[in-house]
Structures are given as structure tokens and as C-alpha cells.
Amino acid sequence: MIERIDTSARMSKIVKHNGVAYLCGQVGEGATVAEQTRDCLSRVDALLTKAGSSREQMLQAVIWLADMSDFAEMNDVWDAWVPTGHAPARACCEAKLARADLKVEIIVTAAF
């Protein structure tokens, strides 16, 4: 069975199937990549909770940066957020994001 949560005509914020929760990409507010990453991860936390999951159950994260020169600053926030011993498989790439003011977008998949 597939469960879709907070579904609009374009997308669902969460799709659950066979014990896995797929979260839509999250962006955050702020002037710096650190501020946007903190806000983005706060939004990921809320979706994980809504999906019946948690940081400890993350399977994979895909991180998109508008500029790879922000990699270290983003990682400082990420490293403090990920629970010790529960780091997911992860990829980080540079991409043109949906709006010019966006610096980071994160997509998370987690067990529930």
C-alpha cells in the first residue's frame, strides 16, 4: 500500500511505502547557507515526525547546493544535526535551484 501525506496536484510532502518514507525536497529561509541549512533541517525533522520516523532512521540524503564553495559551511550544520552513529548514505551536488535566493535543498529518505 502507498500512503501519500499532504498531497497537492503537483506533489506529496511525504510518500510512505513498504516501511520507507520518501520526503519531498526541503529548502529554508535565511541569508547564509548555514541559516538556510538549519531551517531546512528543522523542516526535515517535522516531516520525519509526521511520517512516524526520525533522524536515527534516515537511509539516504541528497543535498543540492547552489554553490559548492558553501560545502564546508553546510557540513558544519549537517554534522551537528545528524545523530552520532546514524549518518545516512549521502550525496551532495551543485545545481541551479528553483529560486535565486536558495542556497541549499535537501531530500531525505527514511525507514519508519
C-alpha positions as CSV (number, residue, x, y, z in Angstrom):
1,M,0.0,0.0,0.0
2,I,1.2,3.5,-0.8
3,E,0.3,6.4,1.6
4,R,0.6,10.0,0.4
5,I,0.6,12.7,3.0
6,D,0.0,16.4,2.3
7,T,-0.7,15.9,-1.3
8,S,-1.4,18.6,-3.8
9,A,-1.9,18.5,-7.6
10,R,1.9,18.8,-8.1
11,M,3.4,16.6,-5.3
12,S,3.2,15.0,-1.9
13,K,5.3,16.1,1.0
14,I,5.7,12.5,2.2
15,V,5.1,9.2,0.4
16,K,5.2,6.0,2.5
17,H,5.6,2.5,1.0
18,N,6.9,-0.8,2.4
19,G,8.4,0.8,5.6
20,V,10.2,3.7,3.8
21,A,9.2,7.3,3.9
22,Y,10.2,9.5,1.0
23,L,10.3,13.2,1.8
24,C,9.9,16.0,-0.7
25,G,12.9,18.3,-1.1
26,Q,13.2,20.9,1.7
27,V,14.6,24.4,1.5
28,G,15.0,27.0,4.2
29,E,14.9,30.7,5.0
30,G,17.9,32.8,5.7
31,A,20.7,34.9,4.2
32,T,23.5,32.4,4.6
33,V,23.9,28.7,3.7
34,A,24.2,27.9,7.4
35,E,20.9,29.7,8.2
36,Q,19.1,28.0,5.3
37,T,20.5,24.6,6.2
38,R,19.4,24.9,9.9
39,D,15.9,25.9,8.8
40,C,15.8,23.2,6.1
41,L,16.8,20.5,8.6
42,S,14.1,21.8,11.0
43,R,11.6,21.2,8.3
44,V,13.0,17.7,7.6
45,D,12.6,17.0,11.4
46,A,8.9,18.0,11.2
47,L,8.3,15.8,8.1
48,L,10.1,12.8,9.7
49,T,7.9,13.1,12.8
50,K,4.8,13.4,10.6
51,A,5.9,10.2,8.8
52,G,6.4,8.4,12.1
53,S,10.2,8.4,11.6
54,S,13.3,10.2,13.0
55,R,16.8,11.3,12.2
56,E,18.0,7.9,13.6
57,Q,16.1,6.1,10.9
58,M,17.4,8.1,7.9
59,L,18.5,5.9,5.0
60,Q,19.6,8.4,2.4
61,A,20.1,12.2,2.0
62,V,20.6,14.1,-1.3
63,I,21.9,17.6,-0.8
64,W,21.9,20.2,-3.6
65,L,24.0,23.3,-3.2
66,A,23.7,26.3,-5.4
67,D,27.5,26.8,-5.0
68,M,29.9,24.1,-3.9
69,S,32.0,26.8,-2.2
70,D,29.3,26.5,0.6
71,F,30.1,22.8,1.2
72,A,32.1,23.3,4.4
73,E,29.6,25.8,5.9
74,M,26.6,23.4,5.1
75,N,28.6,20.5,6.5
76,D,29.1,22.3,9.9
77,V,25.3,22.5,10.3
78,W,24.7,19.0,8.9
79,D,27.3,17.3,11.1
80,A,25.8,18.9,14.3
81,W,22.3,17.7,13.3
82,V,23.0,14.1,12.3
83,P,22.9,11.8,15.4
84,T,26.2,10.1,16.1
85,G,26.3,6.6,14.5
86,H,23.2,7.2,12.4
87,A,24.6,9.0,9.3
88,P,22.6,8.1,6.2
89,A,24.1,7.3,2.8
90,R,24.6,10.8,1.3
91,A,25.3,12.7,-2.0
92,C,26.0,16.4,-2.4
93,C,25.9,18.1,-5.7
94,E,25.9,21.6,-7.1
95,A,22.8,22.6,-9.0
96,K,20.8,25.6,-10.1
97,L,18.0,25.7,-7.5
98,A,14.3,26.9,-8.1
99,R,14.9,30.4,-6.9
100,A,18.0,32.7,-7.0
101,D,17.9,33.2,-3.2
102,L,18.1,29.5,-2.4
103,K,21.4,28.1,-1.4
104,V,20.6,24.5,-0.3
105,E,17.9,21.9,-0.8
106,I,17.8,18.5,1.0
107,I,15.9,15.4,0.1
108,V,15.7,12.6,2.8
109,T,14.5,9.0,2.7
110,A,14.0,7.2,6.0
111,A,12.6,4.0,7.4
112,F,9.6,4.2,9.7
